[in-house]
Amino acid sequence: MRTLLTILVLLNITVTWDLDKTGITKGYRVYYTQGGRQYVGTTATNRFTIEDTISGRSYKVYVTATNRWGESGKSRIITAVNP
């Protein structure tokens, strides 16, 4: 009998960016994709952690700022890969 053992290493990816210095930003949305699915997280700071990512997989990430008038355009898209 053959036994197949799969081990998934779950890691975190932390994304940081420069804070808006105008004072009108109320928060940020962090968009990330993995395996064709898109996810959205929110934060009031310039730091966001994508939890339980899988080793060896790549994640495309971009950030927008939000204020009382709506949402900004998206930042440059980065690709993060866990080792």
VENFEN-V824713 format. One record per helix or strand of 3 or more residues. SS is the DSSP state (hx for helix, st for strand). FROM is the first residue (numbers start at 1). LEN is the number of residues. Records with the same first field share a line. If there is no record, write none. Layout:
SS=FROM-LEN + FROM-LEN
This chain:
st=10-7 + 27-8 + 37-7 + 47-8 + 58-10 + 78-4
